[in-house]
């Protein structure tokens, strides 16, 4: 596993791996401090997106990171919440 951290933001197209595959992160750390790990197997859906990550604070991430902007974000549902919000990602592990 490789930790990728930057002072400002992540590139939007995986330029941190020149010539490498466009792979999804295994672990994400969010701006709210939650550390979220990939959830394999059958999971739930919310708003048409698969539950892809479970977080150490009891929350969940749906879909994959949005890498189109300078600041990566992902759909985060807080513990006990039936809705999700776009939340900034601060660190990824691939």
VENUR-V256717 format. One record per residue. SS is DSSP state (~ for helix, > for strand, _ for the rest). Layout:
BEGIN
((SS) (SS))
END
This chain:
BEGIN
((_) (_) (>) (>) (>) (_) (_) (_) (_) (_) (_) (_) (_) (_) (~) (~) (~) (_) (_) (_) (_) (_) (_) (_) (_) (_) (>) (>) (>) (>) (_) (_) (_) (_) (>) (>) (>) (>) (_) (_) (_) (_) (_) (_) (>) (>) (_) (_) (>) (>) (>) (>) (>) (>) (>) (_) (_) (_) (_) (>) (>) (>) (>) (>) (>) (>) (_) (_) (_) (_) (_) (_) (>) (>) (>) (>) (>) (_) (_) (_) (_) (_) (_) (_) (>) (>) (>) (>) (>) (>) (>) (>) (>) (_))
END
